[in-house]
Amino acid sequence: MPRTITFNGISKSWLVIKQGMRRSPFAPIHRNLLRVPGLKGAHLTSSEIDELRLSIPVYINPNGRSMEDIEDELASWLITDEPCPLVYPNRQGKTYYALFDGAIDDFEDLIEYGEGTLHFVCPDPFKYGPERTAIFPQDAVSLTNEGTVEADPIFELEVLEPVTFALIQNQDDEYQMIGRPANVTEEIVDTRTLLLEERGDTLDTWSDSPTEVDGTVSGHLSTDGEGITVPNYGSGDEWHGPALIKEVPLTQDFEVQMHLQGRTIEPGATFRIEFYLFDESMNVLGKMAVNDSSRSTHQKRAEGRVGPFVGRGINYLISSQNYQYSWDFFFGMVRMRRIGKRFEFYVTRIANDGARHVWNLDTSFMDNAEEFQGRLKYVQIHIGKYSGTPNAYAPKINFIRVFKLEEATIDQTPYIANEGDIITFDHKDDEILINGEDRKDLKDFGASFFKLAKGSNQLVVQPSDSFNTSIKYRERFR
């Protein structure tokens, strides 16, 4: 069977490895030495591991393919902006992360005679084994790292009950922690009280009057069993579509978050998905939205506004000026908070695996003039399109939630996560996430992104009986 390399998940049957590959058994180690006059020898001050370089002799079996086509295919395949996985035979399933070094020895001979050498550089000098996973059977787990160097773990904690902290500790008393345990003299409080959650199954409890959008209200909303959909936009001269409104208990400090998705298959298709907030006198406190209003291209934009519409770009903290991208699909979240006089606006895409927020923007506004301090009473949802444009593909509100917010006092300890939340301690990329959102602000001062030691490891999670905990990691080798 021909010996081929696999780079970036792709292998070429016509590119075959020759004998004589040059590869160091491990990356070079640079020793920094301090020499002291009058003393023999030197003191070792530090050691640095350099990059690893690989030289792979190959020959081409064109099988009727033109060398010009092969040249183009090589360039398309090998030239990447970031290190990509590189696997070749006899490495026992190990993976390098490499960049093509931009040169092919004797390139003319490679094209003319079908032989040459490919050079790769690995900024990360280690080889990686396959991903391994382990489940904490209760609140502790023992595992063996069979690599030749330390490994970077990723912990995932599914919250089973409200917690004020989450901690993982190893056998060397290194730990990662967010939040803090409550003292016996402190009251444990929930600073976020859920007032409303709608996934489409209780739309009959919402009303279609009085509704008010930036455009015309028409058509109706429905559900597909997994969210809120728009089977009928109705009609209008410009932006139009259905809206529903619902009363919530009066609250001063609040958080409203809406998870949504929308795709434009045709570049000229349009949609907008919005929520509006009103006080007890039906004054607009603000709105948030994601839309595509381009007539000729995929252009997803977000909006976050304080108060009613008073002019293009006025009172907008988030707009096309700071949040737009040219993709056909948006899957993500918009969120508005008011705490005292401070309004906070947040928009993010959510990665395909649902594990993290990407391409996000967080901004705020201080209502020092106290123009928008009325108590929240009504929440309105709206899905629309622009007249004369093709329909977007299945725009949907996956769910909308409304919370009442309260500040913890000095003698109170707040919950940081609730049942169903997912806490991620990513010691590979130095990330702390709750439901995919960066929460390093909760990190304990003494906590660290510790590694799995070579050999035996013992790990404990606290508080007990509060999480379903798992770990994944890849063993590393010199």
Secondary structure, DSSP 8 states (H G I E B T S, - for coil): -----EETTEE-TTEEE-S--EE-SS--EEEEEE--TTSSS-EEEEEEE--EEEEEEEEE--TT--HHHHHHHHHHHH--SS-EEEE-TTSTT-BEEEEEEEEEETHHHHHHHSEEEEEEEESS--EEEEEEEEE-SSSEEEEEE-SSB-B--EEEEEESS-BSEEEEEETTS-EEEEE----TTSEEE-SEEEEEEESSTTGGGSBSSS---SSEE-SEEEE-SSSEEEEE----SSEEE-EEEEEEEEESSEEEEEEEEEE-SSTT-BEEEEEEEEETT--EEEEEEEEE--SSS--EEEEEEESS--STTTTEEESTTT-EE--SEEEEEEEEEEETTEEEEEEEEE-TTSS-EEEEEEEEEE-TT-SS-S-EEEEEEEEEEETTS-B-EEEEEEEEEEEEE----TTEEE-SB-TT-EEEEETTTTEEEETTEE-GGGB-TT-----B-SEEEEEEEESTTSEEEEEEEEEEE-
